[in-house]
């Protein structure tokens, strides 16, 4: 299966039976990101987290009394 990276528009070939290919076929909302873009974003995000100025806003789950 040929896929295109969302960020850098690089075209790669992945196996048809892989989990990633199945996700892309069955759920069109999922997008593909190449390994170089993925590692670059991961490194930059981790660097921002280490500075202490990065906040990840998540909804707080309410605890049930039961």
Secondary structure, DSSP 8 states (H G I E B T S, - for coil): -EEE-TTT--EEE--TTSHHHHHHHH-TT-----HHHHHHHHHHHHHHHHHT--------------
